[in-house]
Amino acid sequence: VWWREGKVPLPEYTARRVLWWDRKPPLPFELQIQSRSKDRVKIFDERFLYLQRIIKARRERRKAKAAEWTEERKKILQEREQKK
């Protein structure tokens, strides 16, 4: 921030908290499921945990596939640039 230039740097904890002004980082999954309503759902519902594990695995596969495609796309674009 412009008004902090040339001043003593903020401590690490305070610098992290400054990032929270816009949006707080998400809680870890283990804490998120504990903050669900106990009146409506079981906190450690086996079916829910199983489905979340499947969803997480699917997301990881998609992310890996997207990274693979990004690398392939870079190679294709480099080949096109070399042909020109």
Residue frames as a rotation matrix with the C-alpha (Angstrom) as fourth column:
VAL 1
0.590 0.807 0.000 0.00
0.807 -0.590 0.000 0.00
0.000 0.000 -1.000 0.00
TRP 2
0.215 -0.548 0.808 1.36
0.455 -0.675 -0.580 3.40
0.864 0.493 0.104 -0.93
TRP 3
0.588 0.046 0.808 1.05
-0.508 -0.756 0.412 4.83
0.630 -0.653 -0.421 2.57
ARG 4
0.934 -0.302 0.192 3.20
0.023 0.587 0.809 2.00
-0.357 -0.751 0.555 4.02
GLU 5
0.657 -0.723 0.215 6.17
0.482 0.183 -0.857 2.65
0.580 0.666 0.468 1.69
GLY 6
-0.096 -0.850 0.518 9.43
-0.095 -0.511 -0.855 3.38
0.991 -0.131 -0.032 3.50
LYS 7
0.280 0.252 0.926 8.08
-0.921 -0.200 0.333 2.33
0.270 -0.947 0.176 6.91
VAL 8
-0.657 -0.495 0.569 8.92
-0.680 0.715 -0.163 -0.61
-0.326 -0.494 -0.806 9.14
PRO 9
-0.580 0.461 -0.672 7.46
-0.345 0.609 0.715 -3.82
0.738 0.646 -0.194 7.65
LEU 10
0.289 0.798 0.529 4.42
-0.909 0.055 0.414 -5.26
0.301 -0.600 0.741 9.37
PRO 11
-0.491 -0.388 0.780 4.82
-0.649 0.760 -0.030 -8.39
-0.581 -0.521 -0.626 11.49
GLU 12
-0.974 0.029 -0.224 4.00
-0.143 0.687 0.712 -11.63
0.175 0.726 -0.665 9.67
TYR 13
-0.578 0.806 -0.127 0.73
0.739 0.452 -0.499 -12.17
-0.345 -0.382 -0.857 11.55
THR 14
-0.041 0.554 -0.832 -0.51
0.030 -0.831 -0.555 -8.65
-0.999 -0.048 0.017 10.76
ALA 15
-0.652 -0.252 -0.715 0.54
-0.671 -0.247 0.699 -8.93
-0.352 0.936 -0.008 7.12
ARG 16
-0.935 0.355 0.005 -1.54
0.329 0.862 0.385 -12.13
0.132 0.362 -0.923 6.83
ARG 17
-0.282 0.875 -0.392 -4.53
0.705 -0.088 -0.704 -10.44
-0.651 -0.475 -0.592 8.44
VAL 18
-0.413 0.086 -0.906 -4.34
-0.414 -0.905 0.103 -7.58
-0.811 0.418 0.410 5.93
LEU 19
-0.954 0.033 -0.299 -5.08
-0.261 0.405 0.876 -10.11
0.150 0.914 -0.378 3.18
TRP 20
-0.658 0.740 -0.137 -8.32
0.741 0.604 -0.293 -10.99
-0.135 -0.294 -0.946 4.99
TRP 21
-0.631 0.439 -0.640 -9.80
-0.183 -0.885 -0.427 -7.54
-0.754 -0.153 0.639 4.33
ASP 22
-0.526 0.409 -0.745 -11.09
-0.842 -0.132 0.523 -8.63
0.116 0.903 0.414 0.93
ARG 23
0.517 0.665 -0.540 -11.89
-0.591 0.733 0.337 -12.26
0.620 0.145 0.771 1.64
LYS 24
0.201 -0.415 0.887 -11.13
-0.864 0.351 0.360 -14.66
-0.461 -0.839 -0.288 4.46
PRO 25
-0.628 -0.444 -0.639 -9.39
-0.693 0.692 0.201 -17.91
0.353 0.569 -0.743 3.46
PRO 26
0.407 0.836 -0.368 -11.60
-0.546 0.545 0.636 -20.99
0.733 -0.058 0.678 3.66
LEU 27
0.236 -0.249 0.939 -11.38
-0.891 0.330 0.312 -23.21
-0.387 -0.911 -0.144 6.72
PRO 28
-0.845 -0.497 -0.196 -9.89
-0.534 0.800 0.274 -26.68
0.020 0.336 -0.942 6.35
PHE 29
-0.295 0.782 -0.549 -12.48
-0.392 0.425 0.816 -29.29
0.872 0.456 0.181 5.39
GLU 30
-0.485 0.070 -0.872 -12.34
0.644 0.703 -0.302 -30.97
0.591 -0.708 -0.386 8.82
LEU 31
-0.868 0.164 -0.469 -13.40
0.274 -0.630 -0.727 -27.71
-0.415 -0.759 0.502 10.50
GLN 32
-0.742 0.619 -0.259 -16.01
-0.638 -0.534 0.555 -26.89
0.205 0.577 0.791 7.87
ILE 33
-0.291 0.679 -0.675 -17.92
0.026 0.710 0.703 -30.11
0.956 0.187 -0.224 8.44
GLN 34
-0.589 0.052 -0.807 -17.88
0.790 0.246 -0.561 -29.53
0.169 -0.968 -0.186 12.20
SER 35
-0.896 0.263 -0.358 -19.63
-0.103 -0.908 -0.407 -26.20
-0.432 -0.328 0.840 11.77
ARG 36
-0.652 0.738 -0.171 -22.64
-0.093 0.146 0.985 -27.80
0.752 0.658 -0.027 10.06
SER 37
-0.136 0.711 0.690 -25.92
-0.939 -0.314 0.139 -27.77
0.315 -0.629 0.710 11.96
LYS 38
-0.965 -0.238 0.108 -26.21
-0.262 0.879 -0.399 -30.73
0.000 -0.414 -0.910 14.30
ASP 39
-0.293 0.938 0.185 -30.02
-0.407 0.053 -0.912 -30.45
-0.865 -0.342 0.367 14.16
ARG 40
0.527 0.560 -0.639 -30.24
-0.771 0.000 -0.636 -31.18
-0.356 0.828 0.432 10.45
VAL 41
0.594 -0.401 -0.697 -27.28
-0.377 0.626 -0.682 -33.45
0.710 0.669 0.221 9.67
LYS 42
0.871 -0.465 -0.158 -24.91
0.416 0.530 0.739 -35.83
-0.260 -0.709 0.655 11.38
ILE 43
0.594 -0.705 -0.389 -21.52
-0.607 -0.709 0.359 -34.15
-0.529 0.023 -0.849 11.68
PHE 44
-0.552 -0.833 -0.046 -19.55
-0.698 0.432 0.571 -37.24
-0.456 0.347 -0.820 10.64
ASP 45
0.565 0.812 0.144 -22.05
-0.499 0.476 -0.724 -38.75
-0.657 0.338 0.674 8.23
GLU 46
-0.179 -0.707 0.685 -20.36
0.154 0.667 0.729 -41.66
-0.972 0.236 -0.011 6.44
ARG 47
0.351 0.388 0.852 -22.27
0.878 0.179 -0.444 -41.11
-0.325 0.904 -0.278 3.20
PHE 48
0.994 0.014 -0.111 -21.40
-0.013 -0.972 -0.233 -37.39
-0.112 0.233 -0.966 3.13
LEU 49
0.293 -0.956 -0.003 -17.72
-0.523 -0.163 0.837 -38.08
-0.801 -0.244 -0.547 3.83
TYR 50
-0.122 -0.283 0.951 -17.66
0.536 0.788 0.304 -40.75
-0.835 0.547 0.055 1.11
LEU 51
0.674 0.451 0.586 -19.24
0.734 -0.316 -0.601 -38.42
-0.086 0.835 -0.544 -1.44
GLN 52
0.886 -0.390 -0.250 -16.82
-0.351 -0.918 0.187 -35.63
-0.302 -0.078 -0.950 -0.51
ARG 53
-0.012 -0.923 0.385 -13.89
-0.154 0.382 0.911 -37.99
-0.988 -0.049 -0.147 -0.98
ILE 54
0.076 0.128 0.989 -15.18
0.868 0.480 -0.129 -38.92
-0.492 0.868 -0.075 -4.44
ILE 55
0.931 0.323 0.171 -15.70
0.365 -0.819 -0.443 -35.24
-0.003 0.474 -0.880 -5.35
LYS 56
0.583 -0.783 -0.216 -12.20
-0.470 -0.542 0.697 -34.34
-0.662 -0.305 -0.684 -4.16
ALA 57
-0.207 -0.653 0.728 -10.68
0.294 0.668 0.683 -37.15
-0.933 0.356 0.054 -6.24
ARG 58
0.412 0.447 0.794 -12.67
0.887 0.002 -0.461 -36.01
-0.207 0.895 -0.395 -9.28
ARG 59
0.981 -0.057 -0.185 -11.46
-0.071 -0.995 -0.069 -32.42
-0.180 0.081 -0.980 -8.84
GLU 60
0.184 -0.981 0.068 -7.86
-0.359 -0.002 0.933 -33.59
-0.915 -0.196 -0.352 -8.58
ARG 61
-0.134 -0.177 0.975 -8.23
0.715 0.664 0.219 -35.63
-0.686 0.727 0.038 -11.78
ARG 62
0.750 0.486 0.448 -9.75
0.661 -0.537 -0.524 -32.65
-0.015 0.690 -0.724 -13.59
LYS 63
0.816 -0.494 -0.301 -6.99
-0.352 -0.836 0.421 -30.36
-0.459 -0.237 -0.856 -12.34
ALA 64
-0.122 -0.886 0.447 -4.31
0.002 0.450 0.893 -32.82
-0.993 0.110 -0.053 -13.51
LYS 65
0.080 0.235 0.969 -5.99
0.918 0.360 -0.164 -33.14
-0.387 0.903 -0.187 -16.90
ALA 66
0.957 0.287 0.043 -6.23
0.285 -0.902 -0.326 -29.35
-0.055 0.324 -0.944 -17.23
ALA 67
0.450 -0.870 -0.200 -2.54
-0.449 -0.414 0.792 -28.97
-0.772 -0.267 -0.577 -16.35
GLU 68
-0.236 -0.492 0.838 -1.68
0.453 0.707 0.543 -31.64
-0.860 0.507 0.056 -18.91
TRP 69
0.469 0.497 0.730 -3.73
0.877 -0.166 -0.450 -29.84
-0.102 0.852 -0.514 -21.57
THR 70
0.924 -0.172 -0.343 -2.08
-0.128 -0.981 0.147 -26.52
-0.361 -0.092 -0.928 -20.69
GLU 71
-0.033 -0.992 0.123 1.35
-0.226 0.127 0.966 -28.05
-0.974 0.004 -0.228 -21.28
GLU 72
-0.194 0.030 0.980 0.18
0.803 0.579 0.141 -29.60
-0.563 0.815 -0.137 -24.55
ARG 73
0.801 0.568 0.189 -1.33
0.584 -0.672 -0.455 -26.27
-0.132 0.475 -0.870 -25.62
LYS 74
0.581 -0.673 -0.457 1.97
-0.364 -0.717 0.595 -24.49
-0.728 -0.179 -0.662 -24.93
LYS 75
-0.377 -0.742 0.554 3.80
0.190 0.524 0.830 -26.99
-0.906 0.418 -0.057 -27.14
ILE 76
0.153 0.529 0.835 1.25
0.949 0.157 -0.274 -26.53
-0.276 0.834 -0.478 -29.94
LEU 77
0.952 0.226 -0.204 1.55
0.188 -0.964 -0.191 -22.75
-0.240 0.143 -0.960 -29.76
GLN 78
0.186 -0.960 -0.208 5.35
-0.344 -0.262 0.902 -22.94
-0.921 -0.096 -0.379 -29.79
GLU 79
-0.364 -0.278 0.889 5.23
0.623 0.637 0.455 -25.14
-0.692 0.719 -0.059 -32.88
ARG 80
0.588 0.659 0.469 2.94
0.800 -0.389 -0.456 -22.63
-0.118 0.644 -0.756 -34.59
GLU 81
0.819 -0.339 -0.462 5.31
-0.214 -0.929 0.303 -19.79
-0.532 -0.149 -0.833 -33.73
GLN 82
-0.183 -0.955 0.232 8.25
-0.081 0.250 0.965 -21.73
-0.980 0.158 -0.123 -35.16
LYS 83
-0.063 0.232 0.971 6.41
0.890 0.454 -0.051 -22.37
-0.453 0.860 -0.234 -38.43
LYS 84
0.875 0.478 -0.079 5.83
0.404 -0.810 -0.426 -18.66
-0.268 0.341 -0.901 -38.96
